[in-house]
Amino acid sequence: MEQFKNGLSQQGTPRLLALALTLLGAVIVGLIQFRHGIVHLLDTVTYWSGAEAVRNGNLFGSNLAPSFSNFTAIEFLDRGGQLPFVDFPIGYPLVAGVLGAIVGVRHAMELLCVLALMAIATALIYGSKKSDTAKAQPFIIGILGVLITMMPTTRLVTQGALSEPLFCAVALWLVICLARYRSGGHWTMVAVLTIAAGLLRFIGAPLALLSGWERYKRTQQKLSSALWSLALMLPAALNILLATGAGGGHNAGWRGLGRQDMDVFVRSIGGWFDAKQGDLRRTYFTAEGPSWWSWVIALMWLALVIFAVIHLIQRSKRLPDTSEIALVASGIISLGLIAGMMGFDALVIADNRLMLPTGVLTLAALSWIISDQVQQRGRTLFIPTALLLVIFTICAVRPWNVGESFSESSGLKPYSRAALDSGAAVIISNDADAVHWDTGLPAAYAPLPMQALTGQAQDVAPLYANLPCALWRAKGAVVLSDGVTFSGADIDLLNDQVDAGRLTLTSSNGASVYLPTARACDE
């Protein structure tokens, strides 16, 4: 406690006030995003299901087979709606599930995201050099920190209570701890945050190489530093091996890079400075490519990362320590993402969401560079810096949109009500995420000739032929929304089973329910 008090006293009154206001700003932004609760989008329900399993004592489990799962609907039913959690790292659902045992999983996810926003915003102040003369500096950097939490992509991943806010926070504080370790700080927090980064997002695991390098430069011990790097990557590696061994997760396979991959990559970089390109909805649902100047920004970012890597090796002190480490970290994460794009299916794409950690690290690095220059040159750079902040606010953030919702947060959907009324224990649907989120019932997607997102072809006729018996054994039902949803189902093959007397069909209120009959397992 005494050490904590001494740390606070060393911050100085203006810096402490700036930290307090920054914390308040981040909390307000977070509360605005969650004013209607979590908006389930993208992978929200997958994380929630994994966290619910942890809360219920079923570590590394899930009751949802997402649309891109390697498990078929038949396998899901045969397992009674219980699957291993294999589609993402276990870190986020593990923490949310443990905390959820106290406050409930959804509130735990909200709380973790708000805490992450607070950590992101304040990290910018802690990562900058303290100045006894530039009293306004921590306030300006704090404003930038809050603005980063208000960027379109940050708001989207926050509203969906995804893992990105927490990963960004961990990555930023890892950078700060590495910079302090370089100056004689402790190794423990570096190790903890490095492991956490790999268990939150697999693209964070290679950051162990950066941690190992910093340890080598300080200790000059090659072998022990290399072993530390391997040890810090081991938890993430074990997570990957266990997920692969369980038979699920994303299908791996070399696909290389295409023009679309590069366009999305560059567009995401442009999105760090342009709210229009930073809107994930426009990235996916319009044919807009990156602005021409985004290519210039991307090349400048690449040059800056290379510059930082060179000086990281040389220890030339041309950049502030935090900026240098943050830029190298952004490059490492991006390389991991590119490797994933080349070695996995179309699920891995450098969209705004997956490029957010790189963007946050880059923006933090730039802010620390500018802050350092302002301290060195005095007031001559104050007005240009303030002008840059205003331009960033208007172009990249558009704070007047802070209350924008990225998806409707409606009540119980008609097909979710139909799922509950069916009395089934397991549901197969064309909107399994919504059904599972609304009802808590185990849910999987109906088989399609082309797997959603991955584009893999599959013969669904045998799956639909085996579906009635699998439903009978699992006390399951097929519940379909009659409206347009993310996925679909082969209605003709289902109706063939109805005609054969193996399924019954009832339709009402925009939902179609197929239940197995006593003849479901007849050949």
Helices and strands as residue ranges (DSSP letters): H 2-11, H 13-33, H 44-55, E 61-62, E 64-65, H 73-78, E 83-84, H 91-103, H 105-126, H 137-149, H 152-159, H 164-182, H 188-200, G 202-204, H 207-219, H 222-245, H 259-270, H 280-285, H 292-314, H 321-343, H 356-377, G 378-381, H 382-392, I 393-397, G 399-401, H 414-421, E 426-429, H 432-439, E 443-445, H 461-474, E 476-481, H 491-499, E 503-508, E 511-516
